[in-house]
Amino acid sequence: MKNLKVLYSIIIILIVALITSIVMYFNQTARLKNGKEVVVKVNKTKITANDLYDDLKQKYAMNILVDEIDHILLDTKYKTNDKETESIENQISQIKANYNDEETYLQVIQSYYGVTTEDEFKELLSLEYKRDLAVTDYIKENDITDKEIQDYYDTKVIGDVKASHILIKSDAKDSDSEDEKSKKEEEAKKEAEKIIEKLNNGEDFAKLAKKYSDDKATASKGGDLGYFNKDDNYSEEFVTTAAQLEKGKYTKEPIKTEYGYEIILKVAEKDKPSLDDEKDNIKQTLAEEKLNNDRTSYHKALMSYRDKNITFKDEKVKSLYESYKEKLIESVSNSSSNN
């Protein structure tokens, strides 16, 4: 995209230089009888400034124009802050970590992103960051209903849960065969089931956690995890399972997580926050879900945001922009259906 800007700038510079030379030589601008300015003559064919302008609009201008529109709309509304700067620096650091030297890194960002310097790359990442903010805000304000918010609150929002757990890990290694891994997984599950039998026979959860749990950070505390919720570093399945238990009850079957087999005891649960307190968080979550479920929603939101704020003065450019929108949505839709 930046390469197109460079090309566009070079063309304009050449046009200006050429016209200036003609003016200096003939002391006037060359024109056709209809008043159109002549840019260059190829044999007997004359290319006018209007011809060049139309060609630029058709071939190069749309991506540049869209970027410029978004810069004007978003740079003012979403001021660059520490959070944005940190996000950009993290992205650049992650990319650089994959390459051994600065030269290779610059070649990569030129090849994949069309930029030639890190400053240009930062400008591009800044625009994308602001677009993400604008899209999320637009969907939150326009595409989420009160019913969706209420349904999410009723079914998904929970109060902080206090629980304890016993973790039984499999001894499987990456180097093991699939059969060996399967066998060791089954052994871990059976061990967890034996612990549940001990609980069923009245043995103390905390004592069993201290004796058997492979989570050494909590085993010494009887498996106590303290209070947690869905935003904490636990899988959704783990949190949901703990929340659905009655106070003082434990899971009757081992719960498989990324860490191993879990036995969960629910100790307490606080009242869930009010809808008013949670509304912004719910809208943020629902917006992210809509973006994940429909890849076109990102571009449609940006298009709607632009359309509310721009007025075209050139009908040809307007027509090209409408065509650009249709082709972009079609391309994204086709890409989604093929994946």
Secondary structure, 3 states (H helix, E strand, C coil): CHHHHHHHHHHHHHHHHHHHHHHHHHCCCCECCCCCEEEEEECCEEEEHHHHHHHHHHHHHHHHHHHHHHHHHHHHHCCCCHHHHHHHHHHHHHHHCCCCCHHHHHHHHHHHHCCCCHHHHHHHHHHHHHHHHHHHHHHHHHCCCHHHHHHHHHHHCCCCEEEEEEEECCCCCCCCCHHHHHHHHHHHHHHHHHHHHHHHCCCCHHHHHHHHCCCHHHHCCCCEEEEECCCCCCCHHHHHHHHHCCCCCECCCCEECCCCEEEEEEEEECCCCCHHHHHHHHHHHHHHHHHHHCCHHHHHHHHHHHHCCCCCCCHHHHHHHHHHHHHHHHHHHHHHHHC
